Amino acid sequence: MSKATRYAIIGNSAAGLAAARAIRVRDREGRVTLFSDEPFPFYSRLLLTYFLKGTISRERLLGQGEDFGAGRAFEVKLNTRVEAILPAEGKIVFSAGGSFSFDRLLAAAGSSPVVPSIPGSKLPGVFPLRTLRQAEEIEGRIKRGGEAVILGGGLVGLQTAQALNVRGMKATLIVSSERLLSRNLDGKGSDLLLQEAKDLGIKIFLRKDAVEIGRGPGETLRVVLRGGEVLKADLAILAKGVEPRIELLKEAGAAVREGVLVDNRLRTSRENIFAAGDAAQMAPVPGRVGEIFPIWPHAVEQGGIAGLNMAGLDVTFQGGTPMNITELFGIKIASIGRIKNDGSFKEAIDYRPGEKIYRKIVFREEVIAGALLMGDVGDCGILQRLIRSRRPVGRILPRILNHGAGVTQTIQEGRGAGSSLLF
């Protein structure tokens, strides 16, 4: 690329950082500038609940340091909100005034928290949890103790309940669906997690919604549930999921659906504009519905590929196998690929609630499509490779599915016996 090439990256995110690094690998001379509307250098949003829990300090969370970008040969502009993208002019315009001209642009601003449209959702003491600033405000409330109500039974909601419980606050979860972590667990997995949460003193309402948040005595809140129950709270946290930040590209004329549509090189429908991370949605092709990959490893991979392509290479994103690994209420959990079964798949299940172990493998025609591991996640890496390869596992499938048998050992033995399974 020309020495004069100007790269703009919107979003101080995992995808944005990966793109900046990838561009610099390919193009040593171009100007790379990353814009963030936050006042902080790069940090992992995945660690915010660990910050609340007290297991990670603010200093460690901001591990990149205040000199983020220095020595990497790219600029970082903090506290800089992009107001508009003008593709025809090759400019981005800032809300505080001024503009920046670009030759290549990457949108990697991630997602925004969903704020339920109920009265009181923006009252003082009611917070989403998406930024460090929000986490710091919640931290201040935690120190006062008391009771917290969390709306949402997804990963952020459960991790937040766990953090507050550790810090001595009484936590109550309000969950719309019939089970916890409904996108990652099935009924058995949810039941196992539910019991552990209750044993820790966390109160949980399933199939319930908050319909109003009001002021209580002093600084307390009143959370009113559908059905009439009223909960007192010193703190309310909104953990109802996130939505891709697509407004800028939508207004710039890029094709969008749930996210910004991109091809397998992460290019949008606007020339010289790319998207990666939570907001990027693979454009539908015959036989495949467009996908969004809102998880950290995919954001990093997409950002890197987008950066290389922005700098003149031709690299494709092959898609991915969703995998989430976490620990909740003392139980390690790995969810890989397809967990829900529409009836066209078979399942092998090893369920030992007394030992807090649940392992399920979903497969069809000797091809493994997904796995849910709870309590024992040691085989998650090899299972992800099996799922991603889509190769029939042949005669070693019974060994893999043997309840409690180590998958890694099984694969090694299968190879030793002349198996055709290759990676």
C-alpha positions, 0 to 999 in steps of 0.5 A: 500500500502507499505510504499515504494510506490512511486507516481509520478504526472505529472502536477500541475493541478486541477486533479493532486492536487486532486490525490495527496490529494486522495492518501494521504487519502488512503496511509499515508506512501507512497511518493507522488511527484508532478512535474510541468514545471511552476515556480508557485505554483498551480493556477486556469487557469480559473481565468487568464482572471479575473486577466487581468480584474483586479478583482483578484490580482496575490497574490489571484490567487496564493492563495496556496502560495509559500509553496504549498505542505507544510503540505500536506505530498506531495512534489512539484517540480516546474520548472521541465519538464518531458522529457520522461516516461520509463514504463519498468524501472518505471522512468520519465526522466527530460529535465534538467537531472536526473530521478525519479523512481515510482511505480504508475504514473499519467499524469495530465498535461492538455492541450496546447493552439492551435497556428494557423499555420499562418505566424507571430503567434509567433511574439512578441506581439502575445500571447496565454493565458494558463499560468500565465506567458503569462497573466503577459506579456499580462497585461504589454501590456494592461497597454499601452492601444491601440487596441487588436485583439483576434483570437477565439470566444470561452469562453477564447476569449470572456472572454479576450475581456471582460477583455480588454474592461473593462481595456480600450483597444479596442477589436476586435474578429475574429471568424471562425464560424457563431456564438459566443461560438458555442460549448455552444450556439445555434443561439438565444443564440449567437445573444443575446450575440453578441448584448451585446458585440457590445453594449459595443463597441467590434467589431466582425467579424464572419465567418472570419479567420486571414491568416497572422500577420505581423509587423506594424509601430513601435511595432504595428501588422498587422492582415490580414484577409481572404478577404483582411481586415487589422487590426492594433493591439498593441496586438494579442491574440490566443484563438483558443482552446486547445489540450490535452498534450498526447505526453509523454504517446504516446511516452511511448506506451500508447494507444491514440486517441484525448486523452490518452485512459483510462478505468473507473478507469482512468488506461491507457493501460500501467500498473501502469500508470493513466491519468486524466483531459484534456488529459484523454479520456474514452476508447470507449465501445459498444454503446458509443464513447470515451469522453474527459471531459475538464472542471474543475469539471470533472478534480477534480473528475477524479483526485480524483478517479485516486488517490484512485485507485493508492493507492489501492482502486477500484473506478469507474468514472461514466462519467459526464454531461458537464456543463459550467457556466459563465458571459459574457457582463453582461449576466449569462450563464449556458450550461448543457448537450446536447444543439445541436439538431439533430432532434430527440429531442424536445425543449421548448424555452422561449426567451425574448431578451428585458429582456436578458433572453433565456431558452431552455430545450432539451428533449425526451420521458420525459427525459431531455437531456440538458438545456441552460439558459441565464439571469436566471440560478437559476435552473441550479443545479437541471436541471443538476441533472435531466439530469444526472439521466436520469429518466423520469420526468413524469407528472411534465414535463409540469411544468418544461417546463412552460416558466419562471416557477422555476424548483426547485419549480416545483420539490418540488411541484411534490414530494409533489403531490406524484411524483415518481421522486427521486434523 
